[in-house]
Amino acid sequence: MRKKLMFLALCLSTAAIAGPYKAGQKLDAKKIGWMDRGMSLMRDKLKDPDSATFKDVYFSQKPGMPPAACGMVNAKNGFGAFTGYKYFFSAGKAEFTISQDDMVDFSDVWNQLCK
């Protein structure tokens, strides 16, 4: 009975990790929490937060840089149409959660935090 419960717990934890996270990334609870917070903060900035879908979200921490959740988000705009996947990053606070349409030099910051 105990082996069945352990197997079930393993399956459920694997299913939870499969979600929007980048394939092949070694994850622990802290990284998952950081990525989930980043997605939540990104949702809060969208016109239609309930429509948001995420893909390829991963945890990144480069030397000398803050930790960040990096990935792509697609959501409906003010007209009810999906915008297509856009890159985003979140360094743990609302003011440091940015999508590629929100910042002129987004790619420079993305390259420092996420690449």
C-alpha positions as CSV (number, residue, x, y, z in Angstrom):
1,M,0.0,0.0,0.0
2,R,2.8,2.4,0.9
3,K,4.5,1.8,-2.5
4,K,1.3,2.6,-4.3
5,L,1.0,5.9,-2.4
6,M,4.6,6.8,-3.1
7,F,4.1,6.0,-6.8
8,L,0.9,8.0,-6.9
9,A,2.7,11.0,-5.3
10,L,5.5,10.7,-7.8
11,C,3.1,10.7,-10.7
12,L,1.2,13.7,-9.4
13,S,4.3,15.7,-8.8
14,T,5.6,14.8,-12.3
15,A,2.3,15.9,-13.9
16,A,2.4,19.2,-12.0
17,I,5.9,19.8,-13.3
18,A,5.0,19.0,-16.9
19,G,2.7,22.1,-17.2
20,P,4.1,25.2,-18.9
21,Y,7.7,24.6,-17.8
22,K,10.6,24.2,-20.2
23,A,11.3,20.5,-21.0
24,G,14.5,19.1,-19.6
25,Q,14.9,21.6,-16.8
26,K,15.9,20.2,-13.5
27,L,13.3,21.6,-11.1
28,D,13.0,21.8,-7.3
29,A,10.3,23.3,-5.2
30,K,12.0,26.7,-4.9
31,K,12.4,27.1,-8.7
32,I,8.8,26.0,-9.3
33,G,7.6,28.5,-6.7
34,W,9.6,31.2,-8.4
35,M,8.3,30.4,-11.8
36,D,4.7,30.2,-10.6
37,R,5.0,33.6,-8.9
38,G,6.4,35.0,-12.1
39,M,3.5,33.7,-14.1
40,S,1.0,35.0,-11.5
41,L,2.6,38.5,-11.6
42,M,2.5,38.4,-15.5
43,R,-1.2,37.4,-15.3
44,D,-1.9,40.4,-13.1
45,K,-0.6,42.8,-15.8
46,L,-2.8,41.4,-18.6
47,K,-6.2,42.7,-19.9
48,D,-7.7,39.2,-19.6
49,P,-5.7,37.3,-17.0
50,D,-7.9,34.2,-17.2
51,S,-7.0,33.7,-20.9
52,A,-3.3,33.5,-20.3
53,T,-1.4,30.5,-21.4
54,F,2.3,30.0,-20.8
55,K,5.0,27.9,-22.4
56,D,8.7,27.3,-22.0
57,V,8.8,29.0,-18.6
58,Y,12.1,28.4,-16.8
59,F,14.1,29.7,-13.8
60,S,17.3,31.6,-14.5
61,Q,19.9,33.1,-12.2
62,K,23.0,34.5,-13.8
63,P,26.0,35.6,-11.7
64,G,25.5,39.2,-10.5
65,M,21.8,39.2,-11.6
66,P,18.6,38.7,-9.7
67,P,16.8,35.4,-10.1
68,A,14.1,35.5,-12.8
69,A,11.2,33.5,-14.3
70,C,11.6,33.6,-18.1
71,G,9.2,32.3,-20.7
72,M,6.4,33.1,-23.1
73,V,2.8,34.2,-22.6
74,N,-0.2,34.4,-24.9
75,A,-3.4,36.1,-23.8
76,K,-6.4,38.0,-25.1
77,N,-6.0,41.7,-25.7
78,G,-8.7,44.4,-25.2
79,F,-10.5,43.4,-28.4
80,G,-10.8,39.7,-27.2
81,A,-8.2,38.4,-29.7
82,F,-5.1,36.4,-28.7
83,T,-1.9,38.4,-29.2
84,G,0.3,35.4,-29.9
85,Y,3.1,34.2,-27.7
86,K,5.3,37.0,-26.3
87,Y,8.5,36.7,-24.3
88,F,8.3,37.8,-20.6
89,F,10.5,37.8,-17.5
90,S,9.7,38.4,-13.9
91,A,12.3,39.2,-11.3
92,G,9.9,38.6,-8.4
93,K,8.0,41.9,-8.1
94,A,5.3,43.5,-10.2
95,E,7.5,46.4,-11.3
96,F,10.1,43.9,-12.5
97,T,7.6,41.8,-14.5
98,I,7.9,42.8,-18.1
99,S,6.7,41.5,-21.5
100,Q,8.5,42.2,-24.7
101,D,5.9,44.8,-25.7
102,D,6.3,46.8,-22.5
103,M,10.0,47.8,-22.9
104,V,11.9,49.3,-25.8
105,D,15.2,47.6,-24.9
106,F,13.6,44.3,-23.8
107,S,16.0,42.1,-25.7
108,D,19.0,43.6,-23.9
109,V,17.5,42.9,-20.5
110,W,16.3,39.5,-21.6
111,N,19.8,38.5,-22.8
112,Q,21.2,39.5,-19.4
113,L,18.6,37.8,-17.3
114,C,17.4,34.9,-19.3
115,K,19.9,33.8,-22.0
